Each structure stands twice: as structure tokens, then as C-alpha cells.
Amino acid sequence: MKAPSQRMLDVLIAGRGPVGLALAIALDRAGLSVALVGPSPVAPKPLTSHDWDPRVYALSSSTLALLNELHVWDLVDLDRVAPVYAMKVFSDAGADAQSVDFSAYSAGLDALAQIIEHRNLTQALERALRFRDIRVVESGVGGGDIEVFPGHAEWRAEPTSAEPLRARLLIGADGARSRVRAAMGLDGSRHEYDQHAVVANFLGEHSHLDTARQWFGDDGVLALLPLPLDEQRRGRVSLVWSVSGERAAELMALTAEGLAVTVSNAVHGQFGRFEPLSSAQCLPLMRLSARALVASRVALVGDAGHVIHPMAGQGMNLGFGDVATLARVLGQREAERDCGEITLLRRYARARAEPVLAMTLATDGLYRMFYQAPAQIAPLRNLAFRALNQLAFAKRWMVTQAAGATP
Ligand SMILES: Cc1cc2nc3c(=O)[nH]c(=O)nc-3n(C[C@H](O)[C@H](O)[C@H](O)COP(=O)(O)OP(=O)(O)OC[C@H]3O[C@@H](n4cnc5c(N)ncnc54)[C@H](O)[C@@H]3O)c2cc1C
């Protein structure tokens, strides 16, 4: 039998999104041999003060700790990152509208979150990758063959290519439509929400006071996240508006100025007039849970393993939680174990089960309470909001859970 010429790697990661990139860096730092497969990033667009990426993430303090440890945060353009010191969540827009206020100060945290653009984050991760000894294979992971053997997994870029990549462990970091998950028979439950997220950025007339705001209205969930203030201390904000497919189509049909007026009206002019800072994008929303996060020689991380509604801004943070846990489990394995052994991988799956389930149930429960429950219970929602706002301990607990910190 012909001996394989490709050396056996410890880990092969399929997917070059934020989670796959962070995992590659973390595992290389842990001393593992790593290959990363994914299409090369589009040529980086210079980030200017008039051009703001409408895809932004609210990163928790535990995600920041990971990015600092990986020396990725040093490479982020910090002038384009905004801290969130407070958050106001409003229930319904009616006369009886209630709000729950969260603050970093009351929860004993430096900040509730840091808001970063997708482009700023991925450019920092791609730059950090160049400092590591990671084999990068610039190819789609949509085609090609994946095969699992008792001692290793193989991935062949094209069915015709002679030499597959071989690794003890194959990791699917290839997002919600993961090919690795499907090929390994790990597809689990999937539910398309009757909502799409419309995202866009605006410049308001007033400061946002480093506060994130979210409205649970009849129209859907509207969130305005703070971006850095401009030179005149006017607030730039990033919109995530989760609405029905029909309403999303109406919003997407508006001009940039028309959308700015509609959003300004929806938030009762709290920021004055809005000026558009980006074009709008529309993203379908779903909930997805893989049947299992691991199988022999295979593990899933990030959206490949779990997708949640974005109302809590936690999907990426869960993905980075997977990265921190898997890197710890593989880096601390016993000398006699290789990284693809199922006994080892189960430690990762067990450690992630509870935080992933808790966040999936919380976001799905809120969605059902607001958008699938009968109209008669609307007054109860306002009551629940009012009661929660009085419970300092409960609010502190919720904030520390979302931050990934111990209360
Ligand atoms: C509107 C919205 C707002 C959100 N806001 C937040 C937030 O504030 N905070 C937060 O924590 N999370 C947020 N999320 C969730 C977050 O966007 C995801 O959890 C995160 O992007 C998952 O990252 P990932 O690397 O796992 O997957 P992805 O970002 O989907 O990356 C997967 C990668 O896999 C590769 N890939 C996939 N398929 C193929 C293929 N066929 N061929 C080749 N390559 C492929 C690509 O390289 C792709 O980049 C939000 C989500 C939405 C929709």
C-alpha cells in the first residue's frame, strides 16, 4: 500500500469565520499542528470614518479575555470599538411601556460589552493568524470529500485531487449551514424564525451615552448599539431590527434616508434625526442545535454547532466560549491521548452543554413570549418588566451570566 505523503496533522479546521480563525490561533498556541481550510478573505476595505460595517458584535468580557490572551485584541483598531456601560430594555411601546435598566457599575464589571464591527474583528484575527505556524488552505469547504477512519479524518479539496489532508481531529467551524455537520450525520433540530434582522448604521444628533437600547414592540425587537461618537460627540449607532419577513422586505425597499426616518420615529426621536452611515443588510434568523457537538474524530464549534436568535447578542460569544473550552481540553490532554479520541472530545461537549442550552432556551423563550403568545398576555409582559427592574440581584445575575463571568 502506498504510504501517505501528507503528514498527519493534529487538527484540521474547516471554516475561516471568526470562530474558526480564533480556534486555529488558540490551538497553535497550545502546541498542536493545525491546518485551516476556507476561502481567502476579500481584500480588506480601508475602514474610514464615513464607512461603518453594518455587521457588528457585542463582545462579552470573557470573549475579550480570550482575544487578549490570543494577542488578537492588540491588533484591533480600538478607535472603532465602543464600550457599553449601560443597557435599557423597553417592553412594548404603549402607554404602559416599562423598562429594565442594566449597568456595568451595579454588576461590578468594567463594561457590559464592547461593540466591534465584523470587518475590524476579522481583520485583526487574519493578521494574528499570519504570526502563527498554521497551514492555511485557501479553498471552499462546500465541495470535496470528508471521510472518517478509526485513527484519523480526511478532507480532500476536490474529488479529483490526489492528496487529502489528514488529521487526528476534524473541526467544523463552517457556520450555520455547516457541511461538516451534515456530512457527519450531526444535523439536529432547526427552526426558521418568522423574523429577519435588518441591520444598518446611523449617526444621531445626540450622544448615545454609551448605552445600548432595545425595544420589544409589536413590530419586532429593535436594538440600537452604540458605536464610537464622532468628533462633535454625536452618537453613531448600529441597528439590529428583528421583524417579520414582510416588514423586513418593506424596510429593505426604503431608501437609506427613508430607513433613517423610520428608525428615528420607531425610537420616538430619542437621538434626534438620523443620518445613514451604511447601506442596510437583511439576514434570516433561525435556531439550530446540532444532534451532538462531537463524534469520533469530529467536533463542531460556533454556529456549526448552535445558532440562536440575536436578541441577546450572544451567538459569537458562545462560539468563542467553545474555542476557549476546546483549546483547554485539547491542550491539557494526557500524553497517551491523541486529539480526536471521543473520550477527550466528550469533555468538551459536556462542558459546553449547559451554557449553550441556557442561552438557546432564554432567547427562544423570550421570542415565544413576545411574538407567539396571545395578545391578552401583553399586560403581563409589562408587569414582568416592572418587577424585574426592582430586582437588583436578578439583574446583576443576568448581566454576569451574559458576560460569561461568575456572579
Ligand atoms: C443580526 C445578527 C446580529 C448578531 N449580533 C451578535 C452580537 O452582538 N454578539 C454575538 O456574540 N453574536 C451575534 N450574532 C451571532 C454571530 O453573528 C454568529 O454567532 C457568528 O458569526 C458565528 O461565527 P462562526 O465563525 O461560527 O460562523 P460564520 O461567521 O458563519 O463563519 C463560518 C465560516 O465558514 C466558512 N464557510 C461556511 N460555509 C462554507 C462553504 N460552503 N465553503 C467555504 N467556506 C464556508 C466561511 O469562511 C465562513 O466565514 C449575531 C447574528 C446576527 C444574525
The ligand as an SDF file (V2000), in Angstrom:
LIG
                    3D

 53 58  0  0  0  0  0  0  0  0999 V2000
  -28.2430   40.1390   13.0370 C   0  0  0  0  0  0  0  0  0  0  0  0
  -27.2700   39.3800   13.8910 C   0  0  0  0  0  0  0  0  0  0  0  0
  -26.6460   40.0390   14.9410 C   0  0  0  0  0  0  0  0  0  0  0  0
  -25.7530   39.3660   15.7570 C   0  0  0  0  0  0  0  0  0  0  0  0
  -25.1710   40.0240   16.7990 N   0  0  0  0  0  0  0  0  0  0  0  0
  -24.3520   39.3530   17.6400 C   0  0  0  0  0  0  0  0  0  0  0  0
  -23.7530   40.0150   18.7620 C   0  0  0  0  0  0  0  0  0  0  0  0
  -23.9690   41.2080   19.0130 O   0  0  0  0  0  0  0  0  0  0  0  0
  -22.9380   39.3050   19.5880 N   0  0  0  0  0  0  0  0  0  0  0  0
  -22.6980   37.9820   19.3690 C   0  0  0  0  0  0  0  0  0  0  0  0
  -21.9730   37.3590   20.1710 O   0  0  0  0  0  0  0  0  0  0  0  0
  -23.2220   37.3250   18.2980 N   0  0  0  0  0  0  0  0  0  0  0  0
  -24.0390   37.9740   17.4330 C   0  0  0  0  0  0  0  0  0  0  0  0
  -24.5830   37.3220   16.3590 N   0  0  0  0  0  0  0  0  0  0  0  0
  -24.2370   35.9140   16.1010 C   0  0  0  0  0  0  0  0  0  0  0  0
  -22.9380   35.8030   15.2800 C   0  0  0  0  0  0  0  0  0  0  0  0
  -23.0650   36.5280   14.0780 O   0  0  0  0  0  0  0  0  0  0  0  0
  -22.6030   34.3430   14.9520 C   0  0  0  0  0  0  0  0  0  0  0  0
  -22.7790   33.5460   16.0820 O   0  0  0  0  0  0  0  0  0  0  0  0
  -21.1560   34.2350   14.4660 C   0  0  0  0  0  0  0  0  0  0  0  0
  -20.9970   34.9600   13.2620 O   0  0  0  0  0  0  0  0  0  0  0  0
  -20.7480   32.7920   14.2460 C   0  0  0  0  0  0  0  0  0  0  0  0
  -19.4220   32.7600   13.7860 O   0  0  0  0  0  0  0  0  0  0  0  0
  -18.8550   31.4380   13.0930 P   0  0  0  0  0  0  0  0  0  0  0  0
  -17.4060   31.7210   12.8060 O   0  0  0  0  0  0  0  0  0  0  0  0
  -19.2150   30.2510   13.8850 O   0  0  0  0  0  0  0  0  0  0  0  0
  -19.6950   31.3000   11.7550 O   0  0  0  0  0  0  0  0  0  0  0  0
  -19.6950   32.2600   10.4740 P   0  0  0  0  0  0  0  0  0  0  0  0
  -19.4570   33.6740   10.8530 O   0  0  0  0  0  0  0  0  0  0  0  0
  -20.9160   31.9330    9.6880 O   0  0  0  0  0  0  0  0  0  0  0  0
  -18.4170   31.7680    9.6840 O   0  0  0  0  0  0  0  0  0  0  0  0
  -18.3860   30.4840    9.1160 C   0  0  0  0  0  0  0  0  0  0  0  0
  -17.3190   30.4650    8.0550 C   0  0  0  0  0  0  0  0  0  0  0  0
  -17.3940   29.1810    7.4670 O   0  0  0  0  0  0  0  0  0  0  0  0
  -16.9720   29.2620    6.1540 C   0  0  0  0  0  0  0  0  0  0  0  0
  -17.9090   28.5670    5.3000 N   0  0  0  0  0  0  0  0  0  0  0  0
  -19.1870   28.2580    5.5410 C   0  0  0  0  0  0  0  0  0  0  0  0
  -19.6980   27.5780    4.5160 N   0  0  0  0  0  0  0  0  0  0  0  0
  -18.7200   27.4770    3.6260 C   0  0  0  0  0  0  0  0  0  0  0  0
  -18.6300   26.8900    2.3470 C   0  0  0  0  0  0  0  0  0  0  0  0
  -19.6870   26.2770    1.7790 N   0  0  0  0  0  0  0  0  0  0  0  0
  -17.4500   26.9820    1.7130 N   0  0  0  0  0  0  0  0  0  0  0  0
  -16.4170   27.5880    2.2980 C   0  0  0  0  0  0  0  0  0  0  0  0
  -16.4220   28.1460    3.4990 N   0  0  0  0  0  0  0  0  0  0  0  0
  -17.5700   28.1040    4.1420 C   0  0  0  0  0  0  0  0  0  0  0  0
  -16.7990   30.7060    5.7930 C   0  0  0  0  0  0  0  0  0  0  0  0
  -15.4200   31.0040    5.8450 O   0  0  0  0  0  0  0  0  0  0  0  0
  -17.4930   31.4440    6.8940 C   0  0  0  0  0  0  0  0  0  0  0  0
  -16.8850   32.6570    7.1190 O   0  0  0  0  0  0  0  0  0  0  0  0
  -25.4760   37.9800   15.5210 C   0  0  0  0  0  0  0  0  0  0  0  0
  -26.0980   37.3280   14.4510 C   0  0  0  0  0  0  0  0  0  0  0  0
  -26.9970   38.0130   13.6470 C   0  0  0  0  0  0  0  0  0  0  0  0
  -27.6730   37.2810   12.5130 C   0  0  0  0  0  0  0  0  0  0  0  0
  1  2  1  0
  2  3  1  0
  2 52  2  0
  3  4  2  0
  4  5  1  0
  4 50  1  0
  5  6  2  0
  6  7  1  0
  6 13  1  0
  7  8  2  0
  7  9  1  0
  9 10  1  0
 10 11  2  0
 10 12  1  0
 12 13  2  0
 13 14  1  0
 14 15  1  0
 14 50  1  0
 15 16  1  0
 16 17  1  0
 16 18  1  0
 18 19  1  0
 18 20  1  0
 20 21  1  0
 20 22  1  0
 22 23  1  0
 23 24  1  0
 24 25  2  0
 24 26  1  0
 24 27  1  0
 27 28  1  0
 28 29  2  0
 28 30  1  0
 28 31  1  0
 31 32  1  0
 32 33  1  0
 33 34  1  0
 33 48  1  0
 34 35  1  0
 35 36  1  0
 35 46  1  0
 36 37  1  0
 36 45  1  0
 37 38  2  0
 38 39  1  0
 39 40  1  0
 39 45  2  0
 40 41  1  0
 40 42  2  0
 42 43  1  0
 43 44  2  0
 44 45  1  0
 46 47  1  0
 46 48  1  0
 48 49  1  0
 50 51  2  0
 51 52  1  0
 52 53  1  0
M  END
$$$$
